[in-house]
Amino acid sequence: MLTRDFLLKADCKTAFGAIEESLLWTCEQRATSLAATLACRPDHSPVWIFGYGSLMWNPVFESEEAAEGTLSGWHRAFCLRLTAGRGTATQPGRMLALKDGGQTTGVAFRLPEQTLHEELTLLWKREMVTGCYLPTWCELALNDGRRVTALAFVMDPRHALYEADTCPTTTAPLIAQASGPLGSNAQYLFSLEQELNKRGLYDDCLTGLVQRVRELQQCHVGRVG
């Protein structure tokens, strides 16, 4: 599992596995992206981060508050080809991102203003290793009735690792087999399912995918046995 200490010390060239040089962002590119995002901050209200994947159970950054909420206009999709972390270039998996349309339930985190830049720098190091996401300011409806402005990391469809085909018959075999320095791709999917279930949240895009990945793994175990 990623930890704060791991991220602080990590060399992005090697810590997540072998990343193609042409895809790897430099510290300067990440800093430029962060500065551009903050320059578009819509108001001076607190900065919230919307977690829809592993940020929900392992945010790593420090926050002052966490609240469940719903993001309209975007849905979860395993549309990011995974060649590092929980996959490799020779056996790529699929990572989660947000695609246009629908809605997503997740957890929003309010960051402390006094250490905002420090926490966001750490977040950019985690999420923007290859610049595959578009950090986007969105209106988020919290479950307690509040509406806040939050940053969400949505998929950049122009990115080299973007995959348009996200149907379970395509993605399940990839997820079932892929693994890397941070663990298996399947474990990520199962952790996501577990976290949503624990919180009483639901995402119908996961049901068929989780079932298919489990079936493929059971078949593999049966063949090995």
HELIX and SHEET records of a PDB file:
HELIX    1   1 ARG A    4  LYS A    9  1                                   6    
HELIX    2   2 CYS A   27  ALA A   39  1                                  13    
HELIX    3   3 SER A   54  MET A   56  5                                   3    
HELIX    4   4 GLU A  113  THR A  115  5                                   3    
HELIX    5   5 LEU A  116  GLU A  127  1                                  12    
HELIX    6   6 PRO A  168  GLN A  177  1                                  10    
HELIX    7   7 ASN A  185  ARG A  199  1                                  15    
HELIX    8   8 ASP A  204  VAL A  224  1                                  21    
SHEET    1   A 6 TRP A  48  GLY A  51  0                                        
SHEET    2   A 6 GLY A  93  ARG A 110 -1                                        
SHEET    3   A 6 GLU A  65  LEU A  82 -1                                        
SHEET    4   A 6 TYR A 133  LEU A 142 -1                                        
SHEET    5   A 6 ARG A 147  MET A 155 -1                                        
SHEET    6   A 6 TRP A  48  GLY A  51  1                                        
SHEET    1   B 2 SER A 179  GLY A 180  0                                        
SHEET    2   B 2 GLY A 183  SER A 184 -1                                        
END                                                                             
